[in-house]
Amino acid sequence: MTLWSGRFSTSMDATLWDLSESYSFDHVLYHHDIMGTKAHVRGLHASGLLSEEELEQLMVTLDDIEAEFDRGVFVRSGSDEDIHMAIERRATELAGDVGAKIHTSRSRNDQVATTLRLFTRDALVQVATATLQLVRALHEVGERNPGAYLPGYTHLQRAQPVLLSHHLNAHAWSLLRDVDRLADNRDRMNVSPLGAGALAGTSLPIQPAFTAELLGFKEPFANSMDAVSDRDFVAETLFDIAMIGIHLSRMGEELVLWTSAEFSFATLGDDFTTGSSMLPQKKNSDVAELARGKAGRLVGNLTGLLVTLKGLPLSYNRDLQEDKEPLFDSLRNVLLVLAALAGTYHSLTFNATRAAEAADDPFLVAIDIAEKLVEEGVPFRQAHEEVGKLVGEAVSSHVSLRDVVEANERYARFVNLFETGTALQQRRSPGGSGPIAAPEQARRLHDAVEQLTRRLES
C-alpha cells in the first residue's frame, strides 16, 4: 500500500513501479533523511502539534530506525518506493498512530529537497577535503625534489625552464579554485526548504526558521514554490565536480606523458601502475588514464541534469528524481580519482637529471638573450627579431644556438646564459618559475590552503 492509496482504487502497475521506484539508489540518504525528520518532529512539537510524550517516542523510534540502517538489518517493504517512504512506514510500524503523525505539514517535495541539501552539503566538504589532500600531495613531491626543474611547455613544445615545484603548484592553484567553488556552493545552498510543503506551505502553525536553525541552515526558504523546485545546488555541484574532473584529467594526461619512454621525466610506484596481459615489459600508468577518462563521465552527468531541468514548469515535477543518480555517481567517481591521484603522486619518482637535460635545451635561452637586449635599450620587437634570426641560423645550419651566439661578435657576451640552470635563474618576476620567486609562492599557497581548511571547518 502506498502513502497516497486513499485516492486510488487500484494499485500501481508493475511497469510504473519499476520506473518510479528510487529506493534502489536513494537509500544512501537514510542518515540525512532521518536528520531532517528529527528536526521536523521537533518543529511540530514546538508548534504545539505534538505532545512531549509523542516527541520523545518519535525521537526514540527514529534512532532505532537509523540503527537498523547502520547495522544493515533494515528490511525494505514491498511498498517502499523510496527511502523517505521507507522511513515513515517503519516509524508507523514501530510507533503506531504516533508514527502516523510524522508527516504532518510536510510533503515529500520539501522532505526530499531538505534531505538532498543536507546530503550534498556534507558531500561538498568531503570532496573539498579530498581535493586539499591532493594539493598537499603535489606540494610534497615538490618538497621532495628541491631544485629539480623541467621544461615548461606551450603547444606541447618546449618553452622555458620551470621548477618542478612551480609546475606542480600550477595544478595546486587550479584545485584550490575548485575548493573555493565548493565552499561557495555550500554557502549558497545552505537554505532550508523544510516547511514549504508540496508547493504552497500549510495552514498549520509550523516554524520553518526553527527547523532551519536545528539543521544548521543559515535561513529558511523565502518562497515555497522555489524551495521545492530548486535543484540549482545539484547542478552547481555537478559543475564543480566536472571542473575538478577536467583538472584531474589534465594532470592524468601529463603523467601519461611524463612516464612514457619518450619523456622519461618520472616513474610511478608499482602499486599505482598495471602490467600487460600479453607484453611482459609493460608498466602502464592506468591510474592516470582512468583519471583522464572519468572526466567525460563527470561532464556527462552535468549535461544530463541541465537538460532535465531546462523545460520544467513550476513547481515540483517528478523529473527531479533524475537529480540523484548523476549526483551520487559523480561524487563516488571524483572521490575515487582524487584519492588515487594523491597516492600516485606520493609514489612518483622524478627523474631530475633527464628533465634538466630537456630544460637546458639551448633554444630555451632565446628569450633570455632578447630580454638582455631589452635591458640595454633595444625595443623588444626588434630584439625578438634579432634573436629569431639567430635561432633560424642554428636550425638551418644544424648547430647549437649556443655555438651560433658564441661565434657572433654582437651576441657572444651572452654565452654565459647557456650554462646549466642559468635560464631557470633568470625567471625572477613575482609568481615566476625560478628559485627567487618560489618562497613567496609557497607562502601564498600555504596560506590559501589554511584559509580554505578553516572555511570548510566553520
Sequence and secondary structure as in RCSB ss.txt:
>XXXX:A:sequence
MTLWSGRFSTSMDATLWDLSESYSFDHVLYHHDIMGTKAHVRGLHASGLLSEEELEQLMVTLDDIEAEFDRGVFV
RSGSDEDIHMAIERRATELAGDVGAKIHTSRSRNDQVATTLRLFTRDALVQVATATLQLVRALHEVGERNPGAYL
PGYTHLQRAQPVLLSHHLNAHAWSLLRDVDRLADNRDRMNVSPLGAGALAGTSLPIQPAFTAELLGFKEPFANSM
DAVSDRDFVAETLFDIAMIGIHLSRMGEELVLWTSAEFSFATLGDDFTTGSSMLPQKKNSDVAELARGKAGRLVG
NLTGLLVTLKGLPLSYNRDLQEDKEPLFDSLRNVLLVLAALAGTYHSLTFNATRAAEAADDPFLVAIDIAEKLVE
EGVPFRQAHEEVGKLVGEAVSSHVSLRDVVEANERYARFVNLFETGTALQQRRSPGGSGPIAAPEQARRLHDAVE
QLTRRLES
>XXXX:A:secstr
  TTGGG SS   HHHHHHH  HHHHGGGHHHHHHHHHHHHHHHHHTTSS HHHHHHHHHHHHHHHHHHHHT   
  TT  SHHHHHHHHHHHHHTTTGGGTTTT  HHHHHHHHHHHHHHHHHHHHHHHHHHHHHHHHHHHHHSTT EE
EEEETTEEEEEEEHHHHHHHHHHHHHHHHHHHHHHHHHH EE TT TTTT  SS   HHHHHHHTT SEE S HH
HHHH  HHHHHHHHHHHHHHHHHHHHHHHHHHHTSTTT  EE  GGG B  SS TT  B HHHHHHHHHHHHHHH
HHHHHHHHHTT  SS  GGGGGGHHHHHHHHHHHHHHHHHHHHHHHH EE HHHHHHHHT GGGGHHHHHHHHHH
TT  HHHHHHHHHHHHHHHHHHTS HHHHHHH TTTGGGGGGGSTTHHHHT  STT SSTTTHHHHHHHHHHHHH
HHHHHHH 
